[in-house]
Amino acid sequence: MAVQKLPLAKALNESLRKALETDPKVVVMGLDVGKLGGVFRITDGLQKDFGEDRVVDTPLAESGIVGTAIGLALRGYRPVVEIQFDGFVFPAYDQIVTQLAKMRARSLGTVKMPVVIRIPYGGGIGAVEHHSESPESLFAHVAGLKVVTPANSSDAYWMLQQAIQSDDPVIFFEPKRRYWDKGEVDTEAIPGELHKARVAREGTDLTLLAYGPMVKTCLEAAAAAAEEGKSIEVVDLRSISPLDFDTIQASVEKTRRLVVVHEAPVFFGSGAEIAARITERCFYHLEAPVLRVGGYHAPYPPARLEEEYLPGLDRVLDAVDRSLAY
C-alpha cells in the first residue's frame, strides 16, 4: 500500500528501513539504536532485520561516534548517526564543524562526506536539562553543513531519504514533540526538492514562517485568526541551510507582512538572518517590520515552566496582531 497514515516517528523508521534495503553501504549507528531501537524507537526492529554490522550499538561517546562515521564515509559508506538527545551533540561539535563540515572543501571536492546526523530536538516533552535544546542555528552558521527539519510524516520519510542520498553532510533535526503526530505518507510519490520551502496554508494578510515543531502551532494560529477574518499564510521552511529565500520572498511580496516563529531563542536565532535578508529583499513591499517569536535568552527551564518558555498559540497570535496594527 503506497499511502499510509503514520506517526512521524514511524515514518522515519520506514525511511531508514528503505535506505538499508536499497543501499548496502548505508549503516545506522548510535547509542541504543540496536537492541533497544532508540529511546524514541525510531530504529525499532532494524538491527533484528539487518544485523549488528548494519545497525550498530555504539559506546556513549558522541565525538567517537561522529569520528567513526567520518572514517566510514571516507571508505565509501553512508553512515546515519543518531545523537540520542539534542543537548548530547556538543561533545561531537568539534568533529562536526572542524572535520565533517570541512573535509570536502579541504580536498577541493575530491572527498565526499555522505554522513547524516539525526538529532531529536526541541521541547514539549517535559524532559530535564540538555534534553530539550534547539541548537539548529549553531550548525546553520557552519559552511559545509546542510541543516534540515521535517514538520510532518511525509517530509520525515522523504527528507531523510534525500539526506542519506546526499554526498554532503546533513544535520537532520527531528521535532521530538511531533514524533507521535500522524500524517499521510505516499511511499511511491515523487518528493520535492530537499531544500525547498512549502506553503502549508494560503493567505493574503500576513505570512507566518516556521519549521519543525512550530509549523503545527502556526497552522493552529492561522485557523484561529481566520475566525476573526484574518487571512494568514503559513510557510514551512523545511531547510534551514541552505535557506529558500525565493519562496519566502514570494509570500511576503503577496502578504506584505512576516512573522518568523521558532522554538530556539530569538537572540541570534535563525529568525534573525531571515528577518535581515527579507528586509533587504522586500523593503518596498513590507508594511510592518519583520517580527520574531521564539524562546527566551535563558537556559532551558524545568518542565513546570516549559509552557511559559516555549512560543505557543497566544504568543504567535499576539505577534500577528502587532504586525497587522502597523
Salt bridges, closest charged atoms under 4 A:
GLU14 OE2 - LYS10 NZ 3.30
ASP23 OD2 - ARG78 NE 3.95
ASP49 OD2 - ARG17 NH1 2.78
ASP49 OD1 - LYS48 NZ 3.07
GLU52 OE2 - LYS35 NZ 3.35
GLU82 OE1 - ARG118 NH1 2.85
ASP86 OD2 - LYS176 NZ 2.54
GLU129 OE2 - HIS130 NE2 3.69
ASP155 OD2 - ARG198 NE 3.91
ASP155 OD2 - ARG238 NE 2.88
ASP167 OD1 - ARG78 NH2 2.66
ASP167 OD2 - LYS112 NZ 3.63
ASP168 OD1 - ARG104 NH1 2.82
ASP168 OD2 - LYS146 NZ 3.75
GLU174 OE2 - ARG118 NE 2.48
ASP181 OD2 - ARG178 NH1 3.90
ASP181 OD2 - LYS216 NZ 3.30
GLU202 OE1 - LYS254 NZ 3.08
GLU228 OE1 - LYS230 NZ 2.99
GLU233 OE1 - LYS254 NZ 2.52
ASP236 OD2 - ARG198 NE 3.18
ASP244 OD2 - LYS196 NZ 3.97
ASP246 OD1 - ARG281 NH1 3.01
GLU263 OE2 - ARG177 NH1 2.67
GLU273 OE2 - ARG277 NH2 2.80
GLU287 OE2 - ARG256 NE 2.80
GLU287 OE1 - ARG257 NH1 3.45
ASP318 OD2 - ARG322 NE 3.07
ASP321 OD1 - LYS230 NZ 2.59
